[in-house]
Amino acid sequence: MEKQQILIPIEFTEKSHKAIEQSYNLAKLTGCEITLLHVIQTNNSFFDFISKEESVKLAKEMEVNIHHKLALLAEMIEDRAGVKVNTIIEKGKIYEKILEISEKINVRYILMAKKGSNVSNRFISTKTMMVIREAKVPVLTVADSPMLDGCKMIILPLDLTKETTIKVSKAIEIANRYNAAISVVSVMDTTDEYELYKLNSQIERVKEVIMGNNIACTAEIIKKDKNNLADTLLNYAKNKNADLLIIMTQQEKNWTRFFVGSTAQEIIRLSDIPILSIVPK
């Protein structure tokens, strides 16, 4: 059977190296190999200003240099992480190639870094959001806060949608790998007693399922604060000293295909902790 992969797009920047560091423990615990993917953009406007012969020569030199850098990087990761590392170089649009490769090889997770977590740099690139929106496998986005030594607390936000089972299963899988606890949480933004009853019944059932898998679990309904839903969840995660937050990305009506739901997008953009985004099937 083909070995499962953690796919990491590489741009040879500080943020992509942060993603690499985050992958070490995950790869060892899941038994996955790591695949580094670098995409050479074919629409580089720089080549418009030089002759065709020069552009062909320069492109070949760039590719040789990238092969060399990837090989060195793979060797370094294998030494540090003790897992097999593969390298792939493709040409084309970055997000399209990430999605294409994720379906071509046996990818378990796509791991991507965002630009940062400080106030002035809380930015998720368009290509990252497009990958999160379109990927058929979970996407782990990381900022500066490391999950290097393990994961002890997973936050699992739930609502009344039908996709709950998928998210719970993934949380159980990760918690078992890391020997982590799970905190199930629902945000109350209604005073309807029947809705609250359904919500409470659901999170209690989920708690029972999780504890039935020998995982420590708490479950609670919290009030939405004066800020938005994303802020409420992130404040809760911070107070719980969370290591990972699992969300379900869902396209909202009248949004273009390039964006996930606004709440999920805000959580990914603002979070200092790693976010695992799962697309509904």
C-alpha positions as CSV (number, residue, x, y, z in Angstrom):
1,M,0.0,0.0,0.0
2,E,1.2,3.5,-0.9
3,K,2.5,5.4,2.2
4,Q,0.3,8.3,3.3
5,Q,1.9,11.7,2.9
6,I,1.8,15.1,4.6
7,L,2.0,17.5,1.7
8,I,3.8,20.8,2.4
9,P,4.0,23.5,-0.3
10,I,7.4,25.2,-0.1
11,E,8.3,28.7,-1.2
12,F,11.7,28.8,0.6
13,T,10.3,31.5,2.9
14,E,10.4,31.7,6.7
15,K,6.7,30.9,6.9
16,S,7.0,27.8,4.8
17,H,9.8,26.6,7.0
18,K,7.6,27.1,10.1
19,A,5.1,24.6,8.4
20,I,7.9,22.1,8.0
21,E,8.8,22.3,11.7
22,Q,5.2,21.7,12.6
23,S,5.2,18.5,10.5
24,Y,7.9,16.5,12.4
25,N,5.8,15.3,15.3
26,L,2.7,14.8,13.2
27,A,4.5,12.7,10.6
28,K,6.1,10.5,13.3
29,L,2.8,10.0,15.2
30,T,0.7,9.2,12.1
31,G,3.4,7.1,10.3
32,C,3.2,9.4,7.3
33,E,6.0,10.5,5.0
34,I,6.5,14.1,4.2
35,T,6.3,15.4,0.6
36,L,7.7,18.9,-0.2
37,L,6.1,20.6,-3.2
38,H,7.5,23.6,-4.9
39,V,5.6,25.1,-7.8
40,I,7.4,27.2,-10.4
41,Q,4.9,29.8,-11.5
42,T,4.6,29.9,-15.3
43,N,3.0,33.4,-15.3
44,N,6.0,35.1,-13.9
45,S,6.0,38.6,-15.5
46,F,9.8,38.9,-15.0
47,F,10.3,36.8,-18.1
48,D,8.4,39.3,-20.2
49,F,11.4,41.7,-20.1
50,I,14.0,39.3,-21.4
51,S,14.5,37.4,-24.7
52,K,13.0,33.9,-25.2
53,E,16.5,32.4,-25.2
54,E,17.5,34.1,-22.0
55,S,14.2,33.2,-20.3
56,V,14.7,29.5,-21.3
57,K,18.2,29.5,-20.0
58,L,17.2,31.3,-16.7
59,A,14.3,28.9,-16.2
60,K,16.6,25.9,-16.5
61,E,19.0,27.4,-14.0
62,M,16.2,28.2,-11.6
63,E,15.0,24.6,-11.8
64,V,18.4,23.2,-11.1
65,N,18.8,25.5,-8.2
66,I,15.4,24.5,-6.8
67,H,16.2,20.8,-7.1
68,H,19.4,21.4,-5.2
69,K,17.7,23.4,-2.4
70,L,14.8,20.9,-2.1
71,A,17.3,18.0,-1.8
72,L,19.2,19.8,1.0
73,L,16.0,20.6,2.7
74,A,14.7,17.0,2.5
75,E,18.0,15.7,3.9
76,M,17.8,18.1,6.8
77,I,14.2,17.1,7.6
78,E,15.0,13.4,7.4
79,D,17.9,13.9,9.9
80,R,15.7,15.9,12.3
81,A,12.4,14.1,12.1
82,G,13.5,10.6,11.3
83,V,10.9,10.2,8.5
84,K,11.2,9.8,4.8
85,V,10.9,13.0,2.8
86,N,9.9,13.2,-0.9
87,T,10.2,16.2,-3.2
88,I,8.1,17.3,-6.2
89,I,8.6,20.2,-8.5
90,E,5.7,21.3,-10.7
91,K,5.0,24.2,-13.1
92,G,1.8,26.2,-13.1
93,K,-0.5,28.0,-10.7
94,I,0.4,27.3,-7.1
95,Y,-3.0,26.5,-5.7
96,E,-4.0,24.4,-8.7
97,K,-0.9,22.3,-8.4
98,I,-1.3,21.8,-4.7
99,L,-4.8,20.5,-5.2
100,E,-3.7,18.3,-8.2
101,I,-0.8,16.7,-6.3
102,S,-3.0,16.2,-3.2
103,E,-5.3,14.0,-5.3
104,K,-2.5,12.3,-7.3
105,I,-0.6,10.9,-4.3
106,N,-1.9,9.5,-1.1
107,V,-2.1,12.7,1.0
108,R,-3.5,12.6,4.5
109,Y,-3.0,16.3,5.4
110,I,-2.0,19.4,3.6
111,L,0.1,21.6,5.9
112,M,0.3,25.3,5.1
113,A,1.7,28.3,7.0
114,K,0.0,31.7,7.1
115,K,2.0,34.9,7.1
116,G,1.9,35.5,10.8
117,S,-0.2,36.1,13.9
118,N,0.7,39.7,14.9
119,V,-2.0,42.3,14.5
120,S,-0.5,43.9,11.3
121,N,0.2,40.6,9.6
122,R,-2.9,38.5,10.2
123,F,-3.3,37.6,6.6
124,I,-4.2,34.5,4.8
125,S,-3.1,34.5,1.1
126,T,-5.7,33.9,-1.5
127,K,-4.0,30.7,-2.6
128,T,-4.2,29.3,0.9
129,M,-7.9,30.0,1.2
130,M,-8.5,28.5,-2.2
131,V,-6.7,25.3,-1.2
132,I,-8.7,25.1,2.1
133,R,-11.9,25.6,0.1
134,E,-11.2,23.1,-2.6
135,A,-9.0,20.4,-1.0
136,K,-10.5,16.9,-0.5
137,V,-8.3,16.3,2.5
138,P,-7.9,18.2,5.8
139,V,-5.7,21.3,5.7
140,L,-3.7,22.3,8.7
141,T,-2.8,26.0,8.8
142,V,-0.2,27.2,11.3
143,A,1.0,30.5,12.5
144,D,3.8,31.1,14.9
145,S,2.6,29.1,17.9
146,P,4.2,25.7,17.7
147,M,2.6,22.3,18.1
148,L,6.1,20.7,18.1
149,D,6.0,18.7,21.3
150,G,2.6,17.3,20.9
151,C,-1.1,18.3,21.3
152,K,-2.7,18.1,24.7
153,M,-6.0,20.0,24.2
154,I,-8.2,20.0,21.1
155,I,-11.1,22.4,20.7
156,L,-14.1,21.0,18.9
157,P,-16.8,23.6,18.1
158,L,-20.1,22.0,17.2
159,D,-23.4,23.3,15.8
160,L,-26.5,21.4,14.6
161,T,-25.3,20.7,11.1
162,K,-25.2,17.2,9.7
163,E,-21.4,17.3,9.2
164,T,-20.7,16.8,12.9
165,T,-19.9,13.1,12.6
166,I,-17.0,13.8,10.2
167,K,-15.5,16.4,12.5
168,V,-15.9,14.3,15.7
169,S,-14.2,11.3,14.0
170,K,-11.2,13.4,13.0
171,A,-10.9,14.8,16.5
172,I,-11.0,11.3,18.0
173,E,-8.3,10.1,15.6
174,I,-6.0,13.0,16.4
175,A,-6.6,12.8,20.2
176,N,-5.7,9.1,20.1
177,R,-2.5,9.8,18.3
178,Y,-1.4,12.6,20.7
179,N,-3.1,11.3,23.8
180,A,-4.9,14.6,23.9
181,A,-8.1,15.7,25.7
182,I,-11.0,17.2,23.7
183,S,-13.2,20.2,24.7
184,V,-16.5,20.1,22.9
185,V,-18.1,23.6,22.7
186,S,-21.1,25.2,21.2
187,V,-21.7,28.9,21.1
188,M,-25.2,30.1,22.2
189,D,-26.6,32.9,20.0
190,T,-30.3,32.1,20.6
191,T,-32.7,32.2,23.5
192,D,-35.0,29.6,21.9
193,E,-35.4,26.9,24.5
194,Y,-36.0,24.1,22.0
195,E,-32.8,25.0,20.0
196,L,-30.8,25.1,23.2
197,Y,-32.2,21.7,24.2
198,K,-31.2,20.2,20.9
199,L,-27.8,21.7,21.1
200,N,-27.2,20.5,24.7
201,S,-28.4,17.0,23.8
202,Q,-26.1,16.9,20.8
203,I,-22.9,17.9,22.7
204,E,-23.7,15.5,25.5
205,R,-24.0,12.6,22.9
206,V,-20.8,13.7,21.3
207,K,-19.1,13.7,24.7
208,E,-20.3,10.2,25.4
209,V,-18.9,9.0,22.0
210,I,-15.5,10.6,22.7
211,M,-15.3,9.3,26.2
212,G,-16.3,5.9,24.9
213,N,-13.0,6.0,23.0
214,N,-11.1,6.5,26.3
215,I,-10.4,10.1,25.6
216,A,-10.8,12.8,28.3
217,C,-13.6,15.2,27.3
218,T,-15.6,18.1,28.5
219,A,-18.6,19.7,26.9
220,E,-20.2,23.0,27.4
221,I,-22.4,25.7,25.8
222,I,-21.0,29.2,26.0
223,K,-22.6,32.6,25.4
224,K,-21.6,34.6,22.3
225,D,-19.8,37.6,23.6
226,K,-20.1,41.2,22.3
227,N,-17.7,40.3,19.5
228,N,-18.4,37.9,16.6
229,L,-18.5,34.1,16.7
230,A,-14.9,33.7,15.6
231,D,-13.7,35.9,18.5
232,T,-15.8,34.0,21.0
233,L,-14.4,30.7,19.9
234,L,-10.8,31.9,19.8
235,N,-11.0,33.5,23.2
236,Y,-12.4,30.2,24.5
237,A,-9.5,28.3,22.9
238,K,-7.0,30.7,24.4
239,N,-8.5,30.3,27.9
240,K,-8.3,26.5,27.5
241,N,-4.6,26.6,26.4
242,A,-5.6,24.8,23.3
243,D,-3.1,23.3,20.9
244,L,-5.5,22.7,18.0
245,L,-8.9,23.8,16.8
246,I,-10.9,21.8,14.3
247,I,-13.4,23.5,12.1
248,M,-15.6,22.5,9.2
249,T,-15.3,24.8,6.2
250,Q,-18.6,25.6,4.6
251,Q,-19.2,27.8,1.6
252,E,-22.0,30.3,2.3
253,K,-24.7,31.3,-0.2
254,N,-23.9,34.0,-2.7
255,W,-20.1,33.7,-2.0
256,T,-17.7,33.0,-4.8
257,R,-16.1,29.6,-5.0
258,F,-12.8,31.0,-3.8
259,F,-13.9,31.7,-0.2
260,V,-15.0,29.5,2.7
261,G,-17.6,30.6,5.1
262,S,-17.0,34.0,6.7
263,T,-16.8,32.6,10.3
264,A,-14.3,29.9,9.3
265,Q,-12.3,32.4,7.4
266,E,-12.1,34.7,10.4
267,I,-11.0,31.9,12.7
268,I,-8.3,30.8,10.3
269,R,-7.1,34.4,9.8
270,L,-7.1,35.4,13.5
271,S,-6.0,32.2,15.2
272,D,-2.6,32.0,16.9
273,I,-3.0,28.2,17.3
274,P,-3.0,25.6,14.5
275,I,-6.4,25.2,12.7
276,L,-7.4,21.9,11.1
277,S,-10.0,22.7,8.3
278,I,-12.2,19.8,7.1
279,V,-14.4,20.2,4.0
280,P,-17.9,18.6,4.2
281,K,-18.3,15.5,2.1
